[in-house]
Amino acid sequence: METKLLSSIAVGVAVIVAAWFVSTAWERTHPMMEKIKVTGMAQKDFMSDLIVWEAAIERKAFQIQEAYPLIKNDATEVKAYLDNHGIKDSEVTIEAINISKTYRSVYVNNRYTDEFDGYRLVQRITVESKDIEKVEKVSREITELLNRGMELTSQAPRYYYTKLGDLKIDLLSRASADGQIRAEAIARNGGGSLGGLQRAEMGIFQITAQNSDEEYTWGGAFNTSDKLKTASITVRMEFDVR
């Protein structure tokens, strides 16, 4: 009886040892791939469909009553200039006049002091339109007003895209497909097959100028100075492996 018991124990031990050797050999020749993590990416070139151009007129006088009629007349001339160039009233915003005191530094009694130098009146004008070429032309030909002696400062136009939501959805779809293709290739080359998606996380949405060396930022670049842009997005994905 004792001999049979010892024999059974020996057989059991042998089976366990053999199973361990087989398992170890399998792990050495078939590395376990529990998860695959990839980053899918997509990008798309597009053209802005909205332009914003800002300008400001300025007048200065010792009395507000002197400067106000001047800047009011300037605003009327700017409005007429925009009308003549086909800019609609609905595309123009004329802000309220901003009034501030100005000072100059004078040397009196062996020291410098600030002396009142008059009032400065500034009025900002904004044009927002989908007719990009028309507004670009207006902003370039603003010297017509400067030649009349008007004190006017003009900002460079800014360019936007009004369908960013649709663009982002399209890029997310394409980036996800790209990530799955990458994961399938990794799984296949590793001798397995791709399992289900366990996790997906959208990366940063970037908008840069086309064909530029503009750098991405951690918060997401958002170019407004160029009409032609490139949008890009990444998606981090994690899959099971069968």
Secondary structure, DSSP 8 states (H G I E B T S, - for coil): -HHHHHHHHHHHHHHHHHHHHHHHHHHHHS----EEEEEEEEEEEEE--EEEEEEEEEEEESSHHHHHHHHHHHHHHHHHHHHHTT--GGGEEE---EEEEEEEEEEETTEEEEEEEEEEEEEEEEEEES-HHHHHHHHHTTHHHHTTT--EEE---EEE-TTHHHHHHHHHHHHHHHHHHHHHHHHHHTT--EEEEEEEEE---EEEETT------TT--B--S-SEEEEEEEEEEEEEE-
